[in-house]
Amino acid sequence: MRFTMTTKIQFRHLVKEDNKAIAELIRSVFREFGIARPGTVYFDPTTDDLFTLFSTPGSEYWIAEDKGKIIGGCGVYPTPGLPAGCAELQKLYLLSSYRGKGIGRGLMEKTFESAKGLGYNQLYLESLPELGRAISLYEKAGFRNIPGPLGDSGHFGCNIWMLKDL
């Protein structure tokens, strides 16, 4: 079943009180796929305080909620070292029981709108081969593989890099 507007999923901006729940959700996905390793957001200290991270000018983070429960999130961030007009699509994660219903795509669309509104014309992302379904979602959304990393995310554990023109 695909996500529809009649479903009670709410999209909203991240608030400080979401920090603990979204950090746990992100880390649970890493454990689920066996990718909880150094050089990823699993060990990134900013994962525990996404509210402060996404309070940076030029950034925005979206939360997906079902009946008050945080089920996913996705954001745009001006990662240092990226080319002018480019930001990073970051931290798109969704609880397993909500995958395949269009919610991840909905989160990405919110992030694309945010990126355009913030003046970006490209989005970059980093991923891992174990996240094959996410990579397929990125490709369907117009991301293309690039040969190496851009910017300075600090996530040396990632080995898939993608770019999308907005």
C-alpha positions in Angstrom: 0.0 0.0 0.0 1.4 3.4 -1.0 1.3 6.4 1.2 -1.7 8.7 0.5 -2.8 12.0 1.9 -5.6 10.1 3.8 -3.0 8.3 5.8 -2.3 10.0 9.1 1.3 10.6 8.4 2.4 14.1 9.4 5.4 15.9 8.0 6.8 18.7 10.2 10.0 20.4 11.1 12.4 19.0 13.7 12.1 20.4 17.2 14.6 20.0 20.0 12.4 17.5 21.8 12.8 15.1 18.8 16.6 14.7 19.4 16.5 11.5 21.4 13.9 9.7 19.3 15.3 10.6 15.9 18.9 9.6 17.0 17.6 6.3 18.3 15.7 5.7 15.0 18.8 6.5 12.9 21.0 4.2 15.0 18.4 1.4 14.9 18.5 1.5 11.1 22.3 1.2 11.2 22.0 -1.8 13.5 19.3 -3.4 11.3 21.6 -3.3 8.3 24.8 -4.2 10.1 26.5 -0.9 9.2 27.1 0.5 12.7 30.7 1.3 12.1 33.1 4.2 12.5 33.0 6.9 9.8 29.2 6.9 9.6 26.5 8.9 11.3 26.1 6.1 13.8 29.2 7.4 15.6 28.8 11.0 14.6 28.2 13.1 17.8 25.9 15.4 15.9 23.4 12.6 15.6 22.5 13.1 19.2 21.6 16.8 18.7 20.2 17.2 15.2 18.2 20.2 16.3 21.3 22.2 16.9 22.9 20.8 13.7 19.9 21.7 11.6 19.6 25.2 13.2 22.6 26.1 11.0 21.7 28.7 8.4 21.0 27.0 5.1 19.7 23.8 6.6 16.3 22.3 7.4 15.2 18.9 8.7 11.8 17.2 8.3 10.2 14.6 10.6 7.6 12.1 9.6 5.2 11.2 12.4 2.4 8.7 12.7 0.0 9.4 15.5 2.7 11.2 17.5 5.4 8.6 16.9 8.5 9.7 15.0 8.9 7.2 12.1 11.5 8.9 9.9 13.3 12.0 8.9 15.4 13.7 6.2 17.2 17.0 5.9 19.3 19.4 3.8 22.6 20.7 5.1 25.3 23.1 3.8 28.2 20.7 4.3 31.5 22.5 4.3 33.5 22.1 1.1 30.6 21.5 -1.3 30.5 23.5 -4.5 28.6 26.7 -4.6 24.8 26.1 -4.9 25.1 22.5 -3.6 24.0 21.2 -0.2 23.8 17.7 1.2 20.7 15.5 1.6 21.3 14.1 5.0 19.9 11.5 7.4 17.0 10.0 5.4 15.9 7.2 7.6 12.6 5.4 8.1 11.4 2.7 10.4 11.2 -0.6 8.6 7.4 -1.1 9.0 6.9 2.2 7.1 9.2 1.5 4.1 7.8 0.9 0.6 4.7 3.2 1.2 6.0 6.4 -0.3 6.8 8.1 3.0 10.6 8.2 2.3 9.8 9.7 -1.1 7.5 12.2 0.7 10.4 13.2 3.1 12.7 13.6 0.1 10.2 15.8 -1.7 9.9 18.0 1.4 13.7 18.2 1.5 13.9 19.1 -2.2 11.4 21.9 -1.7 13.5 23.2 1.3 16.7 23.0 -0.8 15.2 25.0 -3.6 13.7 27.5 -1.2 17.2 27.9 0.4 18.7 28.7 -3.0 20.4 25.4 -3.8 20.5 24.0 -7.3 22.2 20.6 -6.5 22.0 18.0 -3.7 24.7 15.6 -2.9 24.5 12.5 -0.7 26.6 9.7 0.7 25.5 6.2 1.3 26.5 2.5 1.7 25.9 -0.5 -0.6 23.9 -2.2 2.2 21.2 0.4 1.8 20.2 -0.8 -1.6 16.5 0.1 -1.3 17.5 3.7 -0.4 19.9 3.9 -3.3 17.2 2.7 -5.6 14.9 5.5 -4.2 17.6 8.0 -4.7 18.1 6.9 -8.4 14.3 7.1 -9.0 14.4 10.7 -7.6 17.1 11.7 -10.1 20.3 11.2 -8.2 23.3 9.9 -10.2 26.4 8.2 -9.0 29.6 10.2 -9.0 33.2 8.8 -8.7 34.1 10.2 -5.3 33.1 12.3 -2.3 32.4 16.0 -2.3 32.8 18.3 0.7 33.9 17.5 4.2 31.1 15.5 5.9 33.6 13.5 8.0 31.8 10.2 7.0 34.8 8.4 5.6 32.9 5.1 6.0 30.6 5.8 3.1 31.6 4.6 -0.4 28.6 5.6 -2.5 28.3 9.3 -3.6 25.5 10.7 -5.6 24.4 14.1 -7.0 21.1 15.5 -8.2 20.3 18.7 -10.1 17.3 20.5 -8.6 
